[in-house]
Amino acid sequence: MTNYEYEHTETTTAKTNAVWALWANVNRWTDWDTSVKSVTIDGPFEVGSTGTMIIDGQPPIPYRLVEVTAGRSFADVTEIPGATLRFVHTLDEVDGRTVVTHRVEIEGEQAAELGPMVTEDVPDAVRGLVKLAEA
């Protein structure tokens, strides 16, 4: 049962492959998400690969890729005491434009408390991603 859900969508003229290239290259995540100070991945950008994110003011946060559909979507999961966080990223083409959606689902006893903090900068991150993809 999901205890907290949040979704933000932006539409862009950037092609899906431009957005996908920024998602699949975790070394570039800091270019569009200013809350991420560094990120690593231990393997290719595929299901099962794990990594660590450093977010300003937080200890290292491990994540695991649980879904990857090249060029279309990916999902990663982070497990922390009291909550499981699932981040779902999707691309859709509508009327010649690309629809970029970031969805956050949080389950667990800390979901309601963590949700607003985790998602407060999602719109800025998605806008940063779109702007970089359009460049």
N, C-alpha and C positions, 0 to 999 in steps of 0.2 A: 504494500500500500504506500503510495507516494504521499508525503505529508506537506510538501511545498513544491510548487511548480512555477516556473517563470519562462517567458519566451519573448525574444525581441527579433524583429525582422526589418531588414533594409532591402530596398530594391536599387539595382545599379545597372549602368550600361556596360560594366566590365564583363568580360566573358567568364563562363564558369571555370575554364581552365586557368585563368589568371588568379581567381580566388583560391581554387584548389592548390595551386602551386604554393601559395602563402600558407595554407593550412598544413600541407604535407611536409613543409620545411620548418620543423620546430625551432630551428635556430633563428627564424625570422619572426616568431611570435612576439618577441619584444618590440619589433618594429610597429606593430599595430595595436598591441595591448599594453598600455603604459603601466598597468598594475603588475605585470610580469617582469621581474628583474632578470631572471635567467631561466632557461629550460633545457633539459637534456632528454634524449631518448636512447635507450639501450637496444638498438637494432633498427630494422627498417620500419617505415610507417605502415604497419600492418597489425592485424589482430594478434594480441598476445604480447606485443612489445610494451615495455614499461619505461618510465622516465621519472624525472623529478622537476618540479617547478619551485622557483623561489618567488614568492609574492611579498612585496614590501611589508615589513613588520611581522611576517609569519615564519615559522620554522619551515624547512624543506617539506614539500608536499608531494608524495608519490602518486603517480597515476598509471593506469593501464588502459591500452586501447582495446575496446571490446567489440567494436564494429568498424569496419572500413570498407566502403564501396568507392573505389577510386573514381575521382572526378565528380562524385555526388554527395557523399556524406561520411561522417565518422562520429564515433561516440567514445568517450573515455570515462573511466570511473576512478574516483578517489574515495578511499575508506579512511575515516578518522574516528576517534572515539565518539560514539553517540550519533553518527550519521554516515550514510553512504551518499555520495554526490555523483550524479550522472550528468555529463555535459554532452548534448547531442547537437551536431552542426550539420545543416543540410543546405544543398543548393538545388534550386528549381529554375527552369527557364519558363518565363511567361511573357508572351507577346514580344519576344526578342530581347527581353531584359532578364537579368539574373536576380533571383530572390534568395537572399542570404538569411538563414535563420539560426540563431543560437538558442537552445532550450536547456534549462537547468531543472533537474528533478532531484529532490533531496528526500531521503527516507531516514527515519530514526528519531530518537527522542530530542535531538538538538535541531531538527529540521526547521521549525518555526523561528528559532532564534538565529540560526545561521543564514537562512534564506535571504533576507534583505541585505545582509553584509556581503554575501557571495555575489549577489546579482546587481548591486548598485552601479557597478561600472560596465556592465554588459553592453548597454547602448553605446557608450563611448568606444568600447573595443570593436564592436561590429562596424560602427562608422569609420573607425581607423582602418579596419581591414578593407572596407569598400573603397575608401579614398586611396589607399595604397594600390589596390587592384586596378583602379581606374587610371593610375599614373603610367 
